[in-house]
Amino acid sequence: MPGVKHNRSVPTSTILSHIVYRDVAEAIAWLNRVFGFVEHYRYGDPEAPNGAQMHLGDAWIMLRQMRDGEKTPVQAGCATQSLTVFVEDVDAHYAKAKAAGAKIVEELHETMYGERQYGVEDLDGHHWLFAWHARDVDPAEWGAKIMKAQG
């Protein structure tokens, strides 16, 4: 699905998120099967890893085994964050995740700020947005106020 590669309302940058899971091996398999993430490496016991690095296109994440005193969102009973991943064909990504039984929490739609996106929760309740730049929208067009010039 060809689209806009840039949207002034939603600039993309590189950030490496670290996400806590109850079972890293299960999370690796789930994120691959449902979202299409590819495992780059894992560490610790190969069958019960302590952590892993995965990617989907240019989006990279670290998975880490939950430690004492930590909870996943599903255990805590509340949202802890939202991760946005930009994909080339968000419609196909949505269809694959839905067919795999993922919990869709926000149906596929286009936002006022130019993103075509949907929201979904993973096996441990982490909230994900998968998006595609549908239009380049000036933030002022939808009521945002620029505080500092980029550059």
C-alpha positions as CSV (number, residue, x, y, z in Angstrom):
1,M,0.0,0.0,0.0
2,P,1.9,3.1,-1.1
3,G,1.5,6.1,1.1
4,V,2.9,9.2,2.6
5,K,6.4,8.7,4.0
6,H,6.2,11.7,6.2
7,N,3.6,13.3,8.4
8,R,4.4,16.5,10.3
9,S,1.8,15.5,13.0
10,V,3.5,12.1,13.7
11,P,7.3,12.2,13.2
12,T,9.0,8.9,13.6
13,S,12.3,8.5,15.4
14,T,14.3,5.5,16.7
15,I,13.6,4.4,20.2
16,L,14.3,0.9,21.7
17,S,11.4,0.0,24.0
18,H,12.0,-2.6,26.7
19,I,8.8,-4.6,27.4
20,V,8.3,-7.0,30.3
21,Y,6.6,-10.4,29.8
22,R,5.7,-13.3,32.1
23,D,7.2,-15.8,29.6
24,V,9.7,-14.5,27.1
25,A,9.7,-17.6,24.9
26,E,5.9,-17.5,24.6
27,A,6.0,-13.7,23.9
28,I,8.6,-14.3,21.1
29,A,6.4,-16.9,19.4
30,W,3.2,-14.8,19.8
31,L,4.7,-11.5,18.6
32,N,6.1,-13.4,15.5
33,R,2.9,-15.2,14.7
34,V,0.4,-12.4,15.3
35,F,2.3,-9.2,14.6
36,G,5.1,-10.4,12.3
37,F,8.0,-9.4,14.5
38,V,11.3,-11.3,13.7
39,E,13.6,-12.5,16.4
40,H,17.1,-11.0,16.2
41,Y,18.6,-12.7,19.3
42,R,17.8,-14.1,22.7
43,Y,19.8,-14.5,25.8
44,G,19.8,-16.8,28.8
45,D,18.5,-20.4,28.5
46,P,17.6,-20.9,24.8
47,E,14.4,-22.7,25.9
48,A,13.4,-20.2,28.6
49,P,15.2,-17.0,27.7
50,N,15.6,-14.0,30.0
51,G,15.3,-11.6,27.1
52,A,15.3,-11.1,23.4
53,Q,15.5,-8.5,20.7
54,M,13.0,-8.5,17.9
55,H,12.1,-6.2,15.0
56,L,9.3,-5.5,12.5
57,G,10.9,-3.5,9.7
58,D,12.7,-0.6,11.3
59,A,10.9,-1.0,14.6
60,W,13.0,-2.7,17.3
61,I,12.0,-3.9,20.7
62,M,13.6,-5.7,23.7
63,L,11.7,-8.3,25.6
64,R,12.6,-9.0,29.2
65,Q,11.5,-11.6,31.7
66,M,9.3,-10.1,34.5
67,R,11.1,-9.7,37.8
68,D,9.9,-9.7,41.4
69,G,7.8,-6.7,42.1
70,E,6.9,-6.2,38.5
71,K,3.6,-6.9,36.7
72,T,2.4,-7.0,33.2
73,P,-0.6,-4.8,32.3
74,V,-2.9,-7.8,32.3
75,Q,-1.7,-8.7,35.9
76,A,-1.9,-5.0,37.0
77,G,-5.4,-4.6,35.6
78,C,-4.5,-1.3,33.9
79,A,-2.7,0.1,30.9
80,T,1.0,1.0,31.4
81,Q,2.0,2.4,28.0
82,S,1.2,2.3,24.3
83,L,3.7,1.4,21.6
84,T,3.3,2.7,18.0
85,V,4.8,0.7,15.1
86,F,4.7,2.1,11.6
87,V,4.0,-0.6,8.9
88,E,3.9,-0.4,5.1
89,D,0.4,-2.1,4.8
90,V,-1.6,-1.4,7.9
91,D,-4.7,-2.9,6.4
92,A,-3.0,-6.3,5.8
93,H,-1.4,-6.1,9.2
94,Y,-4.8,-5.5,10.8
95,A,-6.3,-8.4,8.9
96,K,-3.5,-10.8,10.0
97,A,-3.7,-9.8,13.7
98,K,-7.5,-10.1,13.7
99,A,-7.4,-13.5,12.0
100,A,-4.8,-14.7,14.6
101,G,-7.3,-13.8,17.4
102,A,-5.5,-10.7,18.7
103,K,-7.7,-8.5,21.0
104,I,-8.5,-5.5,18.8
105,V,-9.2,-2.5,21.1
106,E,-9.4,0.2,18.4
107,E,-10.7,-0.7,14.9
108,L,-8.8,0.4,11.8
109,H,-9.5,4.0,11.0
110,E,-7.9,7.3,9.8
111,T,-7.2,9.9,12.5
112,M,-7.7,13.6,12.2
113,Y,-3.9,13.9,12.3
114,G,-3.4,11.8,9.2
115,E,-2.6,8.3,10.5
116,R,-4.4,5.1,9.4
117,Q,-4.1,2.9,12.5
118,Y,-5.6,0.3,14.8
119,G,-5.1,-0.6,18.4
120,V,-4.5,-4.1,19.8
121,E,-3.4,-5.8,23.0
122,D,-0.8,-8.5,23.1
123,L,-0.8,-11.7,25.2
124,D,0.3,-9.8,28.4
125,G,-2.0,-6.8,27.9
126,H,0.5,-4.4,26.4
127,H,-1.2,-1.8,24.1
128,W,0.1,-1.5,20.6
129,L,-0.9,0.9,17.8
130,F,0.0,-0.2,14.2
131,A,-0.1,2.8,11.9
132,W,0.7,4.1,8.4
133,H,1.1,7.7,7.4
134,A,-1.9,8.3,5.2
135,R,-1.6,12.1,4.9
136,D,0.9,14.8,5.8
137,V,-1.1,17.0,8.2
138,D,0.2,20.3,9.7
139,P,-0.5,19.9,13.5
140,A,-2.2,23.4,13.4
141,E,-4.9,21.9,11.1
142,W,-6.3,19.8,13.9
143,G,-5.7,22.2,16.8
144,A,-2.2,21.4,18.1
145,K,0.1,24.2,19.1
146,I,3.8,23.9,18.1
147,M,5.9,24.9,21.1
148,K,9.4,24.8,19.6
149,A,10.6,24.6,16.0
150,Q,12.1,21.3,15.0
151,G,15.7,21.1,13.7
